Amino acid sequence: MASLFSCSIFSNKPESPDYSASAQFVDGKFHNQKDFVMNDSGTLARIAWRYMTEKRVDALPSADIPLTPLTKAQLQADNQTGTALYRLGHSSMLLATEGEFWLIDPVFSERASPVQWMGPKRFHPVPVEYDQLPDIKGVIISHDHYDHLDQATIEQLSHMAEHFVTPLGVGQLMLDWGVEPQQIHELDWWQHVNIGKLKLTAAPGQHFSGRGITGGNQTLWASWAIKTPDQNIFYSGDTGYFEGFKEIGEKLGPFDLTLIENGAYDKDWSQVHMTPEETLQAHLDVKGTALLPVHNGTFDLALHPWYEPFERISELADAAGVKLVTPEIGQRLDLGEMADNAYWWRELARN
């Protein structure tokens, strides 16, 4: 599939693009494979009460998170062949394959928030400045939540990246932020686009969308199968556990590496985020080999200790015989020869 993004949809920037051809778009909104009640008024009140009354344990790291600064010259020199990943924080990744560079859900702002004077603040800086980024072939976006889609970052990258690949509807936001129509490729689930060295396929997830109190689910959310010349990578985006992982594994797997969310989980939003046990099962369902847990280590977005996702997934992966990789922020991960798990967070966990 080339791109769902057509001039007819966006040339006049209509208020309400027609997504009726999508099986996910019903009654003016995007839907999961199985609908569920996410947050009724009682659940929202309970969550608010818990945030006000529960005693937090180790919400923040006790010292600076280890970080390797990156430079343009180093990135270009180290990545002329093969495929490598650099974790920039939370779910943000820099992917390098045979001299071509891509960003996944890049968030460079200090806070994952609609404003920069309040909201979840980074535990650590981004390991690369804008002026030290190599030429960016493209940007891959999973959904429109603030910890995955940052307006200031996209506005900066609009002049630096050639392509922006998104689920349906997210392209409208890109247009408002300075991205040109010809740069944007919107995909529905199971559609794909070939750009440069990559084949990118949008796959299902179980989540929701929205950047305000009202108007939710006006854009689609997606996981991604990212096929490079020598590797097959799965990125879950944000999602609860669902049967669709098995279908993804059958249609698009097996995967050499999975990047699966493992953090910001809680019993009160279990339909849209996964526990570490579910993270491991999702990895097995999609037929993954090595697992890199993401959606952790950068922002305080739940009530569990900041390091708990790392500890739990490490124990589970070890028991299941699954190769786990947990690179430090900014550390190069060579996908052709992946290093063993490193327990860097344990030195920062408060006793």
Steps between C-alpha positions, in 0.01 A plus 500: 500500500652834409339747737149571615606862506357644179484855375122470477477445875730773619550757226219718637553393862138400569368509854380140493686267260304202376632181659185298435699249294677389817344207687624666819302823438137466609252773598759772469766339721773241486444178694697208638442147372284449810341802662516544878415764757833659580424756770152561637442777753553262791836383368618854436403603853684199645813580301495861616456390862789255474732767361410728789523244780735213411853523634750489215809281520802588284305703248828654377857374459732570793782620270567586138400228252806383302507661157731498198498829304476457123657703221424518130852399402494197727154388387594524134834323547352213703202420279600461137411128506260280696219613730528662841274669754559779749253547782431872546261454792149372579384362162719726285756318286753586231522221242801476269513262207774505234565872539132598514348643819145493633338631819226307680254697718754778564435722802778754560308738730564522874145393587249258349221754523299754299692771692861514614436655842326195642457130433734197510862616487789303352730302731786561257583718198471376143842357407519687167433865417313597184817636341676168564240290323607349168276543197166344599334290232175476691301514822267221613210588734285249689223730630426854609555496878743757638765249609520372138409799285654832603405813307826688560701197387297456181521870419879478523519176303265629229805670346738212568318175411392389154199286599248464781317166524193496723172323569185648344416851613832592657603667173250777571701599807822488298358748248416744778859473626674582174544162331427511126231269356746317276708404805217316675392137459188396694428129532215287624565169678662241269600757240866558421734745333853453364729798560875489459639189671182423696170325451259636762175320579239642736350233725225496762531605861254536787509859614328837444588848376440865581691808610226665705206434729256469211518362145669172575574228242500737204836355394611138478769330713727228365786264564767471230689226320829654384689293247859604421729326248626266774257518792129475579394720793167532680403815691184473708428868553266531799259212545322271737540127456264357235464202270619706205863437593467142380364617165788746468745218563337281237481772233815703560730295726726357608690803633870525580428771758184624667461843661202445729351732756584407858421784735229742620269206564232486768191301593280803424610523136585138427316499166738752342840421657665167577651350812847346460338157487289614207802664336680166500195320364461757222865443407438126477176551306664707227782243476774724628859395566654782706287740708579865573246636752399863438254757645706526817800673657425860391164629628300433816165392352364251754510410870759222496872560580686631197726194481232235562431428129868419443521269800182311425565447130859390576379229737229386260725491195766306689245243616363462147840483330431816298793720402450844657694808393493817710752747354583817688366824357705589194685168492533338157319167464634302205213280386736263328678422827280604791667538839372322809263665745659770719340585835601867496192616696585304814768747604240775496223323690451639847526258791 
